[in-house]
């Protein structure tokens, strides 16, 4: 009889745990706007090259991405951003879409080559200034706060040819001049500036893997015709950080008191969990965060690179002079976080010592990544539900964890989640009507917003959340195959078609009850996988 009671008690406990898990998941699904602070910015994000098109119109010069996308074999399906979503001609329509959703902010970037086609070597393109003036004014008329990024992976091709791009310190002065033109032209209406989007990701993709322009890399990371994956990303990042600091100094000294705005920078930040429950992989997970997010923010908050990077990279890591250290220290008003998922981290220092056949030899044995590798699976099981983007897995708790990490490492720094998004599975085979019924995207944003709300309740000073992206667009090396948008864009007509996620976001923001009943069907395994 005792044994039977124990079995019953165990069964009851399991059922109770399942019920708690299910209820917790349902609570995530029922997140409300009222759970966020007053004045919180809710928006969507795009970038210039990915949506504007008009790549040689009205005086715009060639950008590095214009040239790169026209190089055979670089972009999937031979896609280019020549037309993209034609936002340059349809921006009024797109502002209406934002207004209909109830957005109170819109994050977009300014095309450097549309404002300064030849950098400092040429004149300011007045047509480019006029375009962004009209866009900003249209947003303001609809009560939508512009949140402007100065550089989102694209710059004038001439700067690449004359200087070698971000490998040359002269790019710092070029960027500062570009920033000055933008501050002078738009600063009276723009209160939120980010200097550079994801410098850590750009350094990785352009100078480690070689899949972004200028396509520099070396084995084992890639087989480019030029480049050094162990040193060039460090040089490029060094120049980008100093460029940010110089632009921030300019803004603070000449524009901030007059315009009352803030200036910051944005990093791409996965959350990392140890692959194994041991000290080696726990240290690796910490190093993964250091070699990505802290690589950017430690210098801009504290004035120097992280200790771990200095330890493992040695003389390969550039040094800030005394004056540069003073310049970059406390040079960001806020922290911008682009968060898409969580990965496992595996240590390669110990593994390389004890196992000559370690999987770490494929790049993890190099200091550029902190002697570690990152993975999306453990024992054949994904860390979260897969998406259409490799290595982007749905792990909602990662949002709370990455925000908590930033809060602890950089106390009292305001934060914005500047990108968070979901790419549809099997985008090449999905029909338009299937893409419009994007229940998985709705689930994704609900669960990530709920995770963010928990971080805020725990004291994180987060002031905004932006969905990537407003509409399907040119997703860099993947072309138009990957689809993150709230709106589907018909490639033949360029018509914008709202997906279910757009209708959900509108209802979430406006407080309306969803007009179309949505039945979220989950197995217990599905429900528990989100925890």
Long-range contacts (C-beta under 8 A, 24 or more apart in sequence): 18-524, 18-528, 21-527, 21-528, 21-531, 22-524, 22-527, 24-531, 25-447, 25-522, 25-527, 25-528, 25-530, 25-531, 27-450, 28-396, 28-446, 28-447, 28-450, 28-451, 28-530, 29-443, 29-446, 29-447, 29-450, 29-520, 30-446, 31-446, 31-449, 31-450, 31-453, 31-508, 32-508, 33-508, 33-509, 33-511, 35-453, 35-456, 35-457, 36-453, 36-456, 36-465, 37-456, 37-463, 39-463, 40-462, 40-463, 40-464, 40-465, 41-104, 41-105, 41-145, 41-147, 41-416, 41-463, 41-464, 41-465, 41-466, 42-102, 42-103, 42-104, 42-105, 42-464, 42-465, 42-466, 42-509, 43-98, 43-103, 43-104, 43-105, 43-106, 43-107, 43-144, 43-145, 43-147, 43-464, 43-465, 43-466, 43-467, 44-98, 44-101, 44-103, 44-106, 44-107, 44-466, 44-467, 44-468, 44-469, 44-470, 44-486, 45-106, 45-107, 45-108, 45-418, 45-419, 45-466, 45-467, 45-468, 45-469, 45-470, 46-87, 46-107, 46-108, 46-109, 46-469, 46-470, 46-471, 46-473, 47-108, 47-109, 47-149, 47-152, 47-153, 47-154, 47-197, 48-108, 48-109, 48-110, 48-111, 48-114, 48-152, 48-154, 49-81, 49-84, 49-111, 49-152, 49-153, 49-154, 49-474, 50-81, 50-84, 50-85, 50-152, 50-469, 50-473, 50-474, 50-475, 50-476, 51-84, 51-85, 51-87, 51-470, 51-471, 51-473, 51-474, 52-81, 52-84, 52-85, 52-86, 52-87, 52-88, 52-111, 52-114, 53-81, 53-82, 53-83, 53-84, 53-85, 53-86, 53-87, 53-88, 53-89, 54-83, 54-86, 54-88, 54-89, 55-80, 55-81, 55-82, 55-83, 57-88, 58-114, 58-125, 58-127, 58-128, 58-131, 59-114, 59-117, 59-125, 59-126, 59-127, 59-128, 60-111, 60-113, 60-114, 60-117, 60-125, 60-127, 60-128, 61-113, 61-114, 61-116, 61-117, 61-118, 61-122, 61-125, 61-156, 61-157, 61-158, 62-113, 62-117, 62-156, 62-157, 62-158, 63-111, 63-112, 63-113, 63-154, 63-155, 63-156, 63-157, 64-154, 64-155, 64-156, 64-157, 64-160, 64-165, 64-213, 64-214, 65-153, 65-154, 65-213, 66-113, 66-157, 67-157, 67-160, 67-213, 68-212, 68-213, 68-214, 68-215, 74-215, 74-477, 75-476, 75-477, 75-478, 75-479, 76-477, 76-478, 76-479, 76-481, 77-479, 77-480, 77-481, 78-479, 79-474, 79-479, 79-480, 79-481, 80-474, 81-474, 83-494, 84-473, 84-474, 85-471, 85-472, 85-473, 85-474, 85-489, 85-494, 85-496, 86-494, 88-131, 90-494, 91-131, 91-134, 91-135, 91-138, 92-138, 93-496, 94-470, 94-471, 94-496, 95-135, 95-138, 95-139, 95-142, 95-144, 96-142, 97-470, 97-471, 97-487, 97-496, 97-498, 98-139, 98-142, 98-144, 98-470, 99-142, 99-143, 99-144, 100-506, 101-486, 101-502, 101-505, 101-506, 101-509, 102-505, 102-506, 102-509, 102-510, 103-144, 103-509, 104-143, 104-144, 104-145, 104-509, 105-144, 105-145, 105-146, 105-147, 105-192, 105-464, 105-466, 106-139, 106-144, 106-145, 106-146, 106-147, 106-470, 107-147, 107-148, 107-149, 107-194, 107-418, 107-466, 108-135, 108-146, 108-147, 108-148, 108-149, 109-148, 109-149, 109-150, 109-151, 109-152, 109-154, 109-197, 110-148, 110-149, 110-150, 110-182, 111-154, 112-150, 112-151, 112-154, 112-155, 112-156, 112-178, 113-154, 113-155, 113-156, 113-157, 115-178, 115-181, 115-182, 116-156, 116-177, 116-178, 116-181, 117-156, 117-158, 118-156, 118-158, 119-155, 119-156, 119-158, 119-159, 119-162, 119-174, 119-177, 119-178, 120-173, 120-174, 120-177, 121-158, 121-162, 124-181, 129-181, 129-185, 132-185, 132-186, 133-185, 133-186, 136-186, 136-189, 136-190, 137-189, 140-189, 145-191, 145-192, 146-186, 146-189, 146-190, 146-191, 146-192, 147-192, 147-194, 147-416, 147-418, 147-464, 147-466, 148-182, 148-186, 148-190, 148-192, 148-193, 148-194, 149-193, 149-194, 149-195, 149-196, 149-197, 149-266, 150-175, 150-178, 150-179, 150-182, 150-193, 150-194, 150-195, 150-196, 150-247, 151-175, 151-178, 151-195, 151-196, 151-197, 152-197, 153-197, 153-198, 153-202, 153-212, 153-476, 160-213, 160-214, 164-214, 165-213, 165-214, 165-236, 166-202, 166-206, 166-235, 166-236, 166-239, 166-240, 167-232, 167-235, 167-236, 167-239, 168-239, 169-239, 169-242, 171-239, 171-243, 172-239, 172-242, 172-243, 172-246, 173-246, 175-243, 175-246, 175-247, 176-243, 176-246, 176-247, 176-250, 179-247, 179-250, 179-251, 180-250, 183-250, 183-251, 183-254, 183-255, 187-251, 187-255, 187-258, 187-259, 187-261, 188-259, 190-259, 190-261, 191-259, 191-260, 191-261, 191-262, 192-261, 192-262, 192-416, 193-251, 193-261, 193-262, 193-263, 193-264, 194-263, 194-264, 194-265, 194-266, 194-336, 194-418, 195-243, 195-244, 195-247, 195-248, 195-263, 195-264, 195-265, 196-240, 196-243, 196-244, 196-265, 196-266, 197-266, 197-338, 197-418, 198-266, 198-267, 198-268, 198-338, 199-236, 199-237, 199-240, 199-241, 199-244, 199-265, 199-267, 199-296, 200-237, 200-267, 200-268, 200-292, 200-293, 200-295, 200-296, 201-267, 201-268, 201-338, 202-236, 202-240, 203-233, 203-234, 203-236, 203-237, 203-240, 204-233, 205-476, 205-477, 206-233, 206-236, 207-232, 207-233, 207-236, 208-233, 208-368, 211-477, 212-476, 212-477, 220-361, 220-362, 220-363, 220-366, 221-363, 221-366, 229-366, 229-368, 230-316, 230-366, 230-367, 230-368, 231-316, 233-368, 234-313, 234-316, 234-317, 234-318, 234-368, 235-318, 237-295, 237-296, 238-318, 241-296, 241-299, 241-300, 241-328, 242-324, 242-327, 242-328, 244-300, 244-328, 244-331, 244-332, 245-300, 245-324, 245-327, 245-328, 245-331, 246-327, 248-331, 248-332, 248-333, 249-327, 249-331, 262-333, 262-334, 262-414, 263-332, 263-333, 264-332, 264-333, 264-334, 264-335, 264-336, 264-416, 265-296, 265-297, 265-300, 265-332, 265-336, 266-336, 266-337, 266-338, 266-418, 266-419, 267-292, 267-293, 267-296, 267-297, 267-335, 267-336, 267-337, 267-338, 268-292, 268-338, 268-340, 269-293, 269-337, 269-338, 269-339, 269-402, 269-406, 270-339, 270-340, 270-341, 270-342, 270-343, 270-374, 270-398, 270-402, 271-339, 271-341, 271-342, 271-343, 271-395, 271-398, 271-399, 271-401, 271-402, 271-405, 272-342, 272-343, 272-344, 272-345, 272-374, 273-342, 273-343, 273-344, 273-345, 273-383, 274-344, 274-345, 275-344, 275-345, 275-346, 275-375, 275-378, 276-346, 280-347, 280-349, 280-350, 280-351, 281-344, 281-345, 281-346, 281-347, 283-347, 284-345, 284-346, 284-347, 284-348, 284-370, 284-371, 284-372, 285-344, 285-345, 287-345, 287-370, 287-371, 287-372, 288-343, 288-345, 288-370, 288-372, 288-374, 289-405, 290-370, 291-369, 291-370, 293-337, 293-402, 293-405, 293-406, 294-409, 297-332, 297-335, 297-406, 297-409, 297-410, 299-328, 299-329, 300-328, 300-329, 300-330, 300-331, 300-332, 301-329, 301-330, 301-332, 301-410, 301-413, 302-329, 303-328, 303-329, 303-330, 308-370, 309-370, 312-367, 312-370, 312-371, 313-367, 313-368, 314-367, 316-367, 332-413, 333-414, 334-413, 334-414, 334-415, 334-416, 334-463, 335-406, 335-410, 335-413, 335-414, 335-415, 335-416, 336-415, 336-416, 336-418, 337-402, 337-403, 337-406, 337-415, 337-416, 337-417, 337-418, 338-417, 338-418, 338-419, 338-420, 338-468, 339-398, 339-399, 339-402, 339-417, 339-419, 339-420, 340-389, 340-392, 340-419, 340-420, 340-421, 341-384, 341-387, 341-391, 341-392, 341-393, 341-394, 341-395, 341-398, 342-383, 342-384, 342-393, 342-395, 342-397, 342-398, 342-401, 343-374, 343-375, 343-376, 343-383, 343-391, 343-393, 344-374, 344-375, 344-376, 344-377, 344-378, 344-383, 345-372, 345-373, 345-374, 345-375, 346-372, 346-373, 346-374, 346-375, 347-371, 347-372, 348-372, 348-373, 384-529, 384-530, 385-440, 385-529, 385-530, 386-425, 387-422, 387-423, 387-424, 387-425, 387-440, 387-444, 388-423, 388-424, 388-425, 388-426, 388-427, 388-482, 388-483, 389-423, 389-482, 392-422, 392-423, 394-422, 394-444, 394-447, 394-530, 396-444, 396-447, 396-448, 396-450, 396-451, 396-530, 397-451, 397-531, 398-451, 399-448, 399-451, 399-452, 399-455, 400-451, 400-452, 400-454, 400-455, 400-458, 403-452, 403-455, 403-460, 403-462, 404-455, 404-458, 404-460, 406-460, 407-455, 407-459, 407-460, 407-461, 412-461, 413-461, 414-461, 414-462, 414-463, 415-460, 415-461, 415-462, 415-463, 416-462, 416-463, 416-464, 416-465, 416-466, 417-452, 417-462, 417-464, 417-465, 417-466, 418-464, 418-466, 419-466, 419-467, 419-468, 420-445, 420-448, 420-465, 420-466, 420-467, 420-468, 421-467, 421-468, 421-469, 421-484, 422-484, 423-475, 423-482, 423-483, 423-484, 424-482, 424-483, 424-484, 427-481, 427-482, 427-483, 428-481, 430-483, 432-488, 432-490, 432-497, 435-483, 435-488, 435-499, 436-488, 436-497, 436-498, 436-499, 436-500, 437-499, 437-500, 438-499, 438-500, 438-501, 439-500, 439-518, 439-520, 441-499, 441-500, 441-501, 442-500, 442-501, 442-504, 442-518, 443-520, 443-530, 445-501, 445-504, 445-505, 446-504, 447-530, 449-508, 467-505, 471-496
